[in-house]
Amino acid sequence: MVATNSYIIDCDAGSGPVTVTLGVGTTWAFTRQLVRKSDASANAITVTVQTGEKLNGVTNGTYTVNSQYETAEFISIGTDGWIIV
């Protein structure tokens, strides 16, 4: 799980795929998390939510970051989970 004071999560998937699990939406209400892939490997960074939470309206949704220096930004919208911006 992401620490509550995190904003930028810089991931190196050079040794294998990485999964980032965002915190509970209600605990993180209106906070932003930026996930960035720092390596050039073919391994992906998968961003997921806590079980039962929503990502862009999809329960247990995921988002994949594939390319070096690619970033994805997530904002918690409270009881409705997270959105990708």
C-alpha positions in Angstrom: 0.0 0.0 0.0 1.1 3.5 -0.7 2.2 5.6 2.4 -0.2 8.4 3.2 2.4 11.1 2.7 3.4 9.9 -0.8 2.8 12.0 -3.9 5.4 10.7 -6.5 5.9 7.0 -6.7 8.9 6.3 -8.9 9.0 2.6 -10.0 11.8 0.6 -11.4 10.5 -2.6 -13.0 13.9 -3.6 -14.3 13.9 -6.8 -12.2 10.3 -7.7 -12.9 6.7 -6.4 -13.0 5.7 -4.0 -10.2 2.2 -3.5 -8.6 1.3 -0.3 -6.9 -1.8 -0.5 -4.7 -3.4 2.9 -4.0 -4.8 3.6 -0.5 -8.4 3.6 0.5 -10.2 6.4 -1.3 -12.0 7.7 1.8 -8.8 7.9 3.8 -7.0 9.7 0.9 -9.9 11.9 -0.1 -8.8 14.5 -2.7 -5.1 13.6 -2.6 -3.1 13.0 -5.8 -0.7 10.2 -6.5 1.7 10.3 -9.5 3.1 6.9 -10.6 6.2 7.0 -12.9 8.1 4.2 -14.6 11.8 5.0 -14.5 13.4 2.0 -16.3 13.5 1.0 -20.0 12.5 -2.7 -19.5 9.5 -4.4 -21.0 8.1 -5.1 -17.5 5.0 -3.1 -16.6 3.9 -1.2 -13.6 0.3 -2.1 -12.7 -1.6 0.4 -10.6 -4.6 -1.1 -8.7 -7.0 -0.1 -5.9 -7.9 -1.8 -2.6 -10.4 -4.7 -3.0 -13.9 -3.3 -3.6 -12.7 0.2 -4.5 -13.2 1.9 -7.9 -10.7 3.2 -10.4 -12.4 5.4 -13.0 -15.7 3.9 -12.0 -14.6 0.3 -12.4 -14.7 -1.8 -9.2 -11.2 -3.3 -8.7 -10.0 -1.5 -11.7 -6.3 -1.4 -12.8 -4.1 0.8 -15.0 -0.8 -0.2 -16.6 2.2 2.0 -17.1 4.4 0.5 -19.8 7.1 2.9 -21.1 10.1 4.5 -19.6 9.3 7.9 -18.1 5.6 7.4 -18.6 3.5 8.8 -15.8 -0.1 8.4 -14.6 -1.8 10.6 -12.1 -4.5 9.5 -9.8 -6.9 11.6 -7.6 -8.9 10.1 -4.8 -12.5 11.3 -5.0 -13.5 9.9 -1.6 -16.2 7.3 -1.4 -16.2 6.9 -5.2 -12.5 5.7 -5.2 -9.9 7.0 -7.6 -9.9 8.7 -11.0 -7.1 8.9 -13.6 -6.3 12.4 -14.8 
